[in-house]
Amino acid sequence: MPKIKTTPYESIARIANEDLRQVAIQFVEWLEEIGTTPYNYSRHAYNCKHKGKSVYLFAVLPSDPNTPADTLRITLEAPLPQELDLYLKTLSIEKRKPYKDAIVTKCGPCAHYPKTCRGLFSYGVIDGVKYDNMCHFFRFTYTNPSPEQFEIIKTIIKMRIAFIESHGTAARPKFAESMTKFTQIDNKRILLISAPQGMNEREMGENLFDGTYKTNYCTGKPGDIVFQVDERVTASAYSFVTANDCTAVNNGRIPRKWTLYGSNSTNGGWVALDTQASDRFIAYNYSELAFEIDKPSEYQYYKLTPEGEGIYQFSQIHLYTK
């Protein structure tokens, strides 16, 4: 049987309640204005993806066209509460309870990294209520939303799109614009000497300098990352490129604090070049966190010393010269 295509306006026209119908029309018009027109994936049900990531779904129920519709259901993928302040601030949205009167849908325990995640994304709190077995996002469902709730839905959609836009991909990482004035040292010239053991054989330290962002190094063990360049270089800046799984819940999977050292021998003489703390930065998937070195000098060996407990993860580490 061929699939019956409908438009959002055709579906909304079936809603018996005139007030709800008018607000729903205004909502769809707004979706068109921001360029996220929903597409029809089943009769009177619609989905929207932004850069391949789901933003929202809505459905007019019952789906039988011969039956008057009495339900408009909107389900949204929304950032975790720990990230709300960031997106409200980024979008200049007045702070309020953005999930008012929504039904929270809990996902099952994350199955992507059963041996390494260990419940890293397993909690979330909304208005003082703790929800377990949560992943990167909550899923919220509104049924027959009021005009006020439609405005909240718009807020969540804008936050979700902002979240998606903030991240790079393994194929196209987001590089720091501040590094355009420097020259990146080819990672083929850099050799890893030592690093704490990775979480598994696919996430070992050697991946840090393999030249691809499709691999990563992930560890929760303390210790230094020591590496050498094929000759002495004056590094004026350095950077991390994150991998996946960067959220406010896991501190962006970057160390709490770290120091970069330089030396011309692995036997000692390490000179501190730069110290940073992660609470000054926001980490997104496949994005570069870059830092200039105030007093660069010529070294062949470099050491990164992370501090603090927790798992951290990079796809690459880079050095830059002028």
CORKA-V195751 format. One record per backbone hydrogen bond with DSSP energy under -1.0 kcal/mol. NH is the residue of the N-H (numbers start at 1). CO is the residue of the C=O. If there is no record, write none. Layout:
nh:NH co:CO
nh:NH co:CO
This chain:
nh:11 co:7
nh:12 co:8
nh:13 co:9
nh:14 co:11
nh:15 co:12
nh:16 co:69
nh:21 co:17
nh:22 co:18
nh:23 co:19
nh:24 co:20
nh:25 co:21
nh:26 co:22
nh:27 co:23
nh:28 co:24
nh:29 co:25
nh:30 co:26
nh:31 co:27
nh:32 co:28
nh:33 co:29
nh:34 co:30
nh:35 co:32
nh:36 co:31
nh:39 co:47
nh:41 co:45
nh:42 co:45
nh:45 co:42
nh:46 co:58
nh:47 co:39
nh:48 co:56
nh:50 co:53
nh:53 co:50
nh:55 co:48
nh:56 co:48
nh:57 co:75
nh:58 co:46
nh:59 co:73
nh:60 co:44
nh:61 co:71
nh:67 co:64
nh:69 co:14
nh:70 co:61
nh:71 co:61
nh:73 co:59
nh:74 co:142
nh:75 co:57
nh:76 co:140
nh:77 co:55
nh:78 co:138
nh:83 co:80
nh:84 co:81
nh:87 co:83
nh:88 co:84
nh:89 co:85
nh:90 co:86
nh:91 co:87
nh:92 co:89
nh:93 co:88
nh:98 co:96
nh:100 co:97
nh:102 co:99
nh:103 co:141
nh:105 co:139
nh:117 co:113
nh:122 co:119
nh:124 co:131
nh:126 co:129
nh:129 co:126
nh:131 co:124
nh:133 co:122
nh:138 co:78
nh:140 co:76
nh:141 co:103
nh:142 co:74
nh:144 co:72
nh:150 co:146
nh:151 co:147
nh:152 co:148
nh:153 co:149
nh:154 co:150
nh:155 co:151
nh:156 co:152
nh:157 co:153
nh:158 co:154
nh:159 co:155
nh:160 co:156
nh:161 co:157
nh:162 co:158
nh:163 co:159
nh:164 co:160
nh:165 co:161
nh:166 co:162
nh:168 co:285
nh:169 co:172
nh:174 co:286
nh:179 co:176
nh:180 co:177
nh:182 co:179
nh:183 co:321
nh:185 co:319
nh:189 co:186
nh:190 co:187
nh:191 co:228
nh:193 co:226
nh:194 co:226
nh:199 co:218
nh:203 co:200
nh:207 co:204
nh:208 co:205
nh:209 co:206
nh:210 co:207
nh:217 co:314
nh:218 co:203
nh:219 co:312
nh:225 co:304
nh:226 co:194
nh:227 co:302
nh:228 co:191
nh:229 co:300
nh:230 co:189
nh:233 co:299
nh:236 co:320
nh:237 co:320
nh:238 co:291
nh:239 co:318
nh:240 co:289
nh:241 co:316
nh:242 co:287
nh:252 co:247
nh:253 co:250
nh:254 co:251
nh:257 co:307
nh:258 co:276
nh:259 co:305
nh:260 co:274
nh:261 co:303
nh:262 co:271
nh:263 co:301
nh:271 co:262
nh:273 co:260
nh:274 co:260
nh:276 co:258
nh:278 co:256
nh:280 co:277
nh:281 co:278
nh:286 co:243
nh:288 co:174
nh:289 co:240
nh:291 co:238
nh:293 co:236
nh:299 co:233
nh:300 co:263
nh:301 co:263
nh:302 co:227
nh:303 co:261
nh:304 co:225
nh:305 co:259
nh:307 co:257
nh:312 co:219
nh:313 co:253
nh:314 co:217
nh:315 co:241
nh:316 co:241
nh:317 co:208
nh:318 co:239
nh:320 co:237
nh:321 co:183
